[in-house]
Amino acid sequence: MAESDPRIKGAPLPRCPGTSVRDLMLADTNIVPEFLYTDEYENLGSEPIPASRYTAPEFFDAENRKMWPRTWQFAAREEELPEAGDHVVYENVGKSFLLIRQEDGTVRAFANVCLHRGRKLKTGDGWSAELQCPFHGFTWNNDGSIKKIPCRWDFSHLKEEEMALPEISVGRWGGYIFIREAADGPTLEEFLAPMPEHFQRWRHEECATAMWVGKVVPANWKVVMEAFMESWHTVVTHPQLLPFTGDANSMYNIYGDYVNLTVTPFGTMSPHVDPAGKAEQWIVDEFVKYNGRSSDNYDDKEAAAGGYNVKVPEGVTARAALGASLRDTTSAMFGHDVSFASDAEMMDALLYNVFPNFSPWAGFQPNIVYRWRPWHDVDHCLMEVRVLTRVPPGQAHPKAPPMKFLSVDQKWTEAPELGILGDVFEQDMENLPYVQTGLKASLNGKVQLANYQEIQIRQFQNTIMKYLNDEL
């Protein structure tokens, strides 16, 4: 891309030699949306990040006070509360909120705290005709208005119009429900831009949660999240993926303060692999064995396996052969015609990161959705992995399954529904707890970042500091 292109602010950054995302996209079987191969980033410099941002309780407390309440947080999917009266408890950094489906189909969110003595009104998801505190029986309607004050004669000082549950902002997009505690700030649409425009093609509102697993990880939430904001750790951490993953040839775009996009091409060899003697069929065979969104993650394994029995014809690339097979299999399994979709949208890792902790994959395959939340202290977090699949046309969205919870001592592989993804996440676990303890042991107190391949980490770190410095 020319240096004068306004989508690159500052001098273009060096890139890994070899086949680029743009090269692959322009050779695709079908037309690829231009934003999936167009560079858009800003040179954010090379200054190190203080290690204390990941380890200091004081920094952790500052995030909790000044950042989390002012950001839009992904709190639930629509299919978690399909009927009026269904509620979801969302908790983060000591705050607890109730999201409740109203009779008119809207969703409202309230502080999950009794205004009498402070007990949590609900401790889990479910359905309620009303919200009654289990301690003394103070009761609210599902719209947050007060319904009953027990022993009313003893509370003459309470005015009913002042006893409504405190309410916070709710935003809905693409089947996702967001909340924000602060009353002011950017709208959800402004916060997510340009994702709503991009996702018009992939329509996550047509998807539903097929599986959902959460695990406590002994590392700061940013340590874990940032491990999924670059692909070049694949060469050492996930070597089994190198035959079909263009890890160091990934494209990293950033959009303002809140959103970025990683495009990691699949169906092409890593630049770290010697291509001598490697056939296109070998790339496909390795993809079928180790790709995390393969048939291991489908209920209908026989149909899915058939879709992955891919033979590469003479003169055809692995990407083209995989794209054709995946289009056929996906259309048959989920009832959506995706014959128009590009090879890239059928197989590549198209990962959007939304500040501060929400990361959905894009494209037409079953989509992984990540969420990270602090878990009680600076040294632990809860990492959640969902897999969304498309709902066949004419069918109602199934209610989301509950999250399968894995404690700090359990392994991702103890959730067999994740298939081979569990093995991949366990490879990450070989690093992340030791990153946390290593940061605490650091003598120079600095974290050094790559200029391009880790530019998204720097973007998010800069945004955190804008919140803490009251610049946003």
C-alpha positions in Angstrom: 0.0 0.0 0.0 1.3 3.5 -0.8 2.8 5.5 2.0 0.3 8.3 1.3 -2.7 6.0 1.9 -4.7 7.8 4.7 -5.5 4.4 6.3 -1.9 4.2 7.5 -1.0 7.0 9.8 2.8 7.5 9.8 5.4 5.5 8.0 4.3 2.0 7.0 5.8 -0.7 9.3 7.9 -3.6 8.1 6.1 -6.8 7.3 7.2 -10.5 7.2 8.5 -11.5 3.7 6.4 -13.9 1.7 2.8 -14.2 0.6 0.7 -11.5 2.2 -3.0 -11.5 3.2 -3.7 -9.2 0.3 -2.0 -11.7 -2.2 -4.2 -14.5 -0.9 -7.4 -12.5 -0.9 -7.0 -11.2 -4.4 -6.4 -14.9 -5.6 -9.5 -16.1 -3.7 -12.2 -18.2 -5.4 -14.9 -15.5 -4.7 -14.8 -11.8 -4.0 -13.4 -10.9 -0.5 -14.7 -7.8 1.3 -12.0 -5.2 0.8 -11.7 -4.4 4.5 -10.3 -7.9 5.1 -7.2 -7.2 3.1 -6.8 -3.4 3.4 -4.2 -2.1 5.9 -5.5 0.3 8.4 -3.3 1.2 11.4 -1.3 3.9 13.1 2.4 3.6 14.0 2.1 3.7 17.8 5.8 3.7 18.6 8.1 1.4 20.4 8.0 2.4 24.1 7.9 -0.5 26.6 4.8 -1.2 28.7 5.4 -1.1 32.5 5.1 -4.6 33.9 3.3 -3.2 36.9 0.2 -2.7 34.8 -0.2 -6.5 35.0 0.9 -7.1 38.6 0.2 -4.1 40.8 -2.9 -4.2 42.9 -3.0 -0.4 42.7 -3.3 -0.5 38.9 -5.9 -3.2 39.2 -7.9 -1.0 41.6 -7.6 2.0 39.2 -9.0 -0.1 36.3 -11.9 -1.2 38.5 -12.7 2.4 39.5 -12.1 4.4 36.4 -12.3 2.0 33.4 -14.7 -0.8 33.8 -17.7 1.3 34.8 -17.3 3.5 31.8 -17.0 0.9 29.0 -19.6 -1.1 27.2 -19.2 -4.7 28.4 -20.6 -7.8 26.6 -22.9 -9.2 29.3 -25.1 -11.8 27.5 -26.4 -13.3 24.3 -30.0 -12.8 23.3 -30.6 -16.6 23.5 -29.7 -16.7 27.2 -32.9 -14.9 28.0 -35.4 -15.6 25.3 -38.7 -15.2 27.3 -40.2 -12.4 29.3 -39.0 -12.8 32.9 -35.8 -14.6 32.0 -32.8 -13.0 33.7 -29.1 -13.2 33.6 -26.7 -12.3 36.4 -23.6 -10.5 35.1 -20.8 -9.8 37.5 -17.4 -8.2 37.1 -14.9 -6.5 39.4 -17.2 -6.6 42.4 -20.3 -5.3 40.7 -23.4 -7.4 40.1 -26.2 -6.6 37.6 -29.4 -8.3 36.6 -30.4 -8.3 32.9 -34.1 -9.0 32.6 -36.2 -9.6 29.5 -39.3 -7.4 29.6 -42.8 -8.1 28.4 -42.3 -5.9 25.3 -39.1 -7.9 24.3 -36.7 -5.3 25.5 -33.9 -6.0 27.9 -33.2 -3.8 31.0 -30.4 -4.0 33.5 -30.5 -3.2 37.2 -28.1 -3.3 40.1 -28.5 -6.8 41.6 -28.7 -5.5 45.1 -31.6 -5.3 47.6 -32.1 -1.7 48.6 -32.9 -2.8 52.2 -29.9 -4.6 53.6 -27.9 -5.1 50.5 -28.3 -8.8 49.7 -27.9 -9.9 46.1 -31.4 -10.4 44.7 -30.3 -13.3 42.4 -27.3 -15.5 42.5 -27.8 -17.2 39.2 -29.6 -17.1 35.9 -33.3 -18.2 35.6 -36.9 -16.9 35.3 -38.8 -14.8 37.8 -42.3 -13.3 37.8 -40.9 -10.8 40.3 -37.7 -10.0 42.1 -38.0 -10.9 45.8 -35.1 -10.6 48.2 -34.6 -13.9 50.0 -33.6 -12.1 53.2 -36.7 -10.1 54.3 -38.9 -10.2 51.2 -38.6 -6.7 49.7 -40.0 -7.3 46.2 -39.6 -5.5 42.9 -41.4 -5.9 39.6 -39.3 -7.0 36.6 -39.2 -3.4 35.4 -37.4 -2.4 38.6 -40.3 -0.6 40.2 -40.9 -1.5 43.9 -43.8 -3.9 44.5 -43.8 -4.7 48.2 -42.1 -3.3 51.3 -42.7 -5.8 54.2 -43.8 -4.3 57.5 -44.6 -1.1 55.6 -45.6 0.5 58.8 -42.0 0.5 60.0 -40.6 2.2 56.8 -42.7 5.3 56.7 -39.5 7.2 55.8 -39.2 5.4 52.4 -40.9 6.9 49.4 -41.9 4.2 46.8 -40.8 6.4 43.9 -37.3 6.5 45.3 -37.2 2.7 45.8 -36.8 1.7 42.2 -33.8 -0.5 41.5 -30.9 1.6 40.1 -30.8 1.0 36.3 -27.9 1.1 33.9 -27.6 1.4 30.1 -28.2 -1.5 27.8 -27.1 -1.8 24.2 -27.9 -4.6 21.7 -26.2 -5.6 18.5 -25.8 -8.7 16.5 -27.4 -11.0 19.1 -25.1 -9.6 21.8 -26.3 -7.6 24.8 -24.0 -5.0 26.4 -24.2 -2.9 29.5 -22.5 0.2 30.7 -22.7 1.5 34.3 -21.8 5.1 33.4 -24.6 7.3 32.0 -22.4 9.2 29.5 -19.9 8.1 26.9 -20.1 6.9 23.3 -23.1 5.1 22.0 -22.7 1.3 21.5 -22.7 1.8 17.8 -19.9 4.4 18.1 -18.0 2.1 20.5 -18.2 -0.9 18.1 -17.5 0.9 14.8 -16.7 -0.3 12.2 -17.9 -3.8 13.3 -21.6 -3.3 12.7 -20.9 -2.4 9.1 -18.5 -5.3 8.6 -20.8 -7.8 10.3 -23.7 -7.0 8.1 -22.3 -9.8 5.9 -21.9 -12.4 8.7 -25.0 -11.5 10.8 -24.3 -13.0 14.3 -27.9 -12.4 15.1 -28.6 -15.5 13.0 -26.4 -17.5 15.3 -26.8 -19.1 18.7 -24.5 -20.4 21.4 -23.8 -24.0 20.8 -21.3 -24.5 23.6 -19.8 -22.3 26.4 -16.9 -23.0 28.7 -15.2 -20.8 31.2 -11.9 -21.4 33.0 -10.1 -19.6 35.8 -6.5 -18.8 34.7 -3.8 -17.8 37.2 -2.8 -14.7 35.2 -3.9 -11.1 34.9 -6.9 -10.7 32.5 -4.7 -8.5 30.2 -2.0 -11.2 30.0 -4.5 -13.8 28.9 -6.4 -11.5 26.5 -3.3 -10.2 24.8 -2.2 -13.7 24.1 -5.1 -13.8 21.6 -4.2 -10.4 20.0 -1.3 -11.7 18.0 -0.7 -14.9 16.0 3.1 -15.1 15.8 3.4 -17.1 19.0 2.1 -20.0 16.9 5.6 -20.9 15.8 6.7 -22.0 19.3 3.5 -22.5 21.2 1.3 -24.2 18.6 3.7 -25.8 16.1 1.1 -28.3 14.9 -0.7 -25.4 13.3 2.2 -24.2 11.1 1.5 -26.4 8.1 -1.7 -24.5 7.4 -1.3 -21.1 9.2 0.3 -18.0 7.8 1.1 -16.9 11.4 3.7 -14.2 10.8 2.0 -13.0 7.6 -1.1 -12.0 9.5 -2.7 -8.5 9.0 -3.3 -6.4 12.1 -5.7 -3.4 11.7 -6.7 -0.9 14.4 -9.7 1.3 14.3 -9.6 4.2 16.8 -9.5 3.4 20.5 -11.8 0.5 20.8 -11.7 -2.0 18.0 -9.1 -4.0 16.0 -9.0 -6.8 13.5 -6.5 -9.7 13.0 -6.6 -11.6 9.8 -4.6 -14.8 10.0 -4.7 -16.8 6.8 -5.4 -20.6 7.0 -4.8 -23.1 4.2 -1.4 -21.7 3.5 2.0 -22.6 5.1 3.6 -20.6 7.7 6.7 -18.6 6.5 8.6 -20.6 9.2 7.9 -23.9 7.3 10.3 -25.0 4.6 8.0 -25.6 1.6 10.3 -28.0 -0.2 8.5 -31.2 -0.9 5.3 -30.1 0.7 2.2 -30.6 -1.5 -1.1 -28.8 -1.3 -2.7 -32.0 -0.1 -0.4 -32.1 2.9 -1.6 -28.6 3.9 -5.3 -29.8 3.7 -4.6 -33.0 5.7 -2.9 -31.0 8.5 -5.8 -28.5 8.5 -8.3 -31.3 8.9 -6.4 -32.8 11.8 -5.7 -29.7 13.8 -8.0 -26.8 12.9 -10.0 -25.9 16.0 -13.3 -25.4 14.1 -13.2 -28.8 12.4 -15.6 -31.7 12.7 -14.7 -32.3 16.4 -16.9 -29.4 17.3 -20.1 -30.4 15.5 -22.9 -32.5 16.8 -23.4 -34.1 13.4 -19.9 -35.5 13.1 -20.7 -37.8 10.2 -21.9 -34.9 8.1 -19.0 -32.7 9.2 -16.4 -35.4 8.6 -17.7 -35.8 5.1 -17.2 -32.1 4.5 -13.6 -32.5 5.6 -12.7 -35.5 3.3 -11.0 -33.1 1.0 -8.9 -34.1 -2.0 -7.0 -31.4 -3.8 -7.2 -31.6 -7.6 -4.2 -31.0 -9.7 -3.5 -27.3 -10.2 -5.8 -26.3 -7.3 -4.6 -24.6 -4.1 -5.2 -26.0 -0.6 -7.2 -22.8 0.2 -9.4 -23.2 -2.9 -10.1 -26.9 -2.1 -10.9 -26.2 1.5 -13.0 -23.2 0.7 -15.2 -25.3 -1.8 -15.6 -28.1 0.7 -16.5 -25.8 3.6 -19.0 -23.9 1.5 -20.8 -27.1 0.6 -20.7 -28.6 4.1 -21.8 -25.4 5.9 -24.7 -24.9 3.5 -25.8 -28.5 4.0 -25.5 -28.5 7.8 -26.9 -25.1 8.7 -29.4 -24.5 5.8 -27.8 -21.1 4.8 -26.5 -20.8 1.2 -22.9 -19.6 1.5 -21.9 -20.4 -2.1 -21.0 -16.7 -2.5 -18.6 -16.7 0.4 -14.9 -16.3 -0.1 -12.4 -19.0 0.9 -11.1 -16.5 3.5 -14.5 -16.2 5.2 -14.8 -20.0 5.3 -11.5 -20.8 7.0 -9.3 -17.8 8.0 -9.0 -16.6 11.6 -10.9 -13.3 11.4 -10.7 -12.1 15.0 -12.1 -8.7 16.1 -11.1 -7.4 19.5 -13.4 -4.9 21.2 -12.1 -3.0 24.2 -11.8 -4.0 26.9 -12.5 -7.7 26.8 -14.8 -9.0 24.0 -13.4 -10.9 20.9 -15.7 -12.5 18.3 -14.5 -14.3 15.3 -16.0 -13.4 12.0 -16.8 -15.4 8.8 -19.3 -18.1 8.0 -17.8 -21.1 9.9 -18.9 -21.7 13.5 -17.5 -18.7 15.3 -15.5 -18.6 18.5 -16.3 -15.8 20.9 -13.9 -14.9 23.7 -14.5 -12.9 26.9 -12.1 -12.2 29.8 -12.9 -10.9 33.2 -10.8 -10.3 36.3 -11.3 -13.1 38.9 -11.2 -11.6 42.4 -7.6 -10.2 42.2 -4.9 -8.9 39.9 -3.4 -12.4 39.4 -6.4 -14.4 38.2 -9.0 -14.1 35.4 -12.0 -15.9 34.0 -11.5 -16.8 30.3 -14.7 -17.8 28.5 -15.0 -19.5 25.1 -18.3 -19.8 23.3 -18.9 -21.4 19.9 -21.7 -19.9 17.9 -23.4 -21.8 15.1 -26.0 -20.7 12.6 -29.6 -21.4 13.2 -31.3 -23.0 10.2 -33.8 -20.7 8.5 -37.3 -21.0 10.1 -36.1 -22.5 13.3 -36.3 -20.8 16.7 -33.1 -20.0 18.4 -32.4 -22.6 21.0 -31.8 -21.4 24.6 -28.1 -21.1 25.3 -26.6 -23.8 27.4 -25.2 -22.8 30.8 -21.5 -22.1 31.0 -19.4 -25.1 31.9 -17.1 -23.8 34.7 -13.5 -25.1 35.0 -11.6 -24.2 38.2 -8.0 -23.0 38.2 -6.9 -26.6 38.8 -8.8 -28.1 35.9 -7.6 -28.3 32.2 -9.4 -27.0 29.1 -9.3 -30.7 27.9 -11.8 -31.5 30.7 -14.4 -29.8 28.5 -14.6 -32.4 25.6 -17.2 -30.3 23.8 -14.4 -28.0 22.8 -12.8 -30.7 20.7 -9.2 -30.0 19.7 -9.6 -26.3 20.8 -9.1 -27.6 24.4 -5.6 -28.9 23.4 -4.7 -25.6 21.8 -5.8 -23.7 24.9 -3.7 -26.0 27.1 -0.7 -25.1 25.0 -1.4 -21.5 25.9 -1.7 -22.4 29.6 1.9 -23.6 29.4 2.9 -20.0 29.0 0.4 -17.7 30.6 0.7 -18.5 34.3 4.5 -18.2 33.9 4.1 -14.8 32.2 2.3 -13.6 35.3 5.0 -14.9 37.7 7.7 -13.7 35.4 6.4 -10.2 35.2 6.5 -10.1 39.0 10.1 -11.3 39.0 11.2 -8.8 36.3 14.2 -6.8 37.2 13.8 -4.0 34.6 10.0 -3.9 35.0 9.5 -3.5 31.2 7.4 -5.3 28.6 8.7 -4.9 25.0 6.3 -5.1 22.1 6.8 -5.7 18.4 6.0 -2.6 16.4 3.6 -4.3 14.0 2.6 -7.8 15.1 1.8 -6.5 18.6 0.4 -3.2 17.7 -3.1 -4.1 18.9 -1.8 -4.8 22.4 -0.3 -1.3 22.4 -3.6 0.2 21.1 -5.5 -1.4 24.0 -2.9 -0.5 26.5 -3.1 3.2 25.3 -6.8 3.1 25.7 -6.6 1.8 29.2 -4.3 4.7 30.1 -6.7 7.2 28.5 -9.4 6.0 30.8 -7.2 6.1 33.9 -5.9 9.6 32.9 -9.5 10.8 32.3 -8.8 11.4 28.6 -11.9 9.5 27.3 
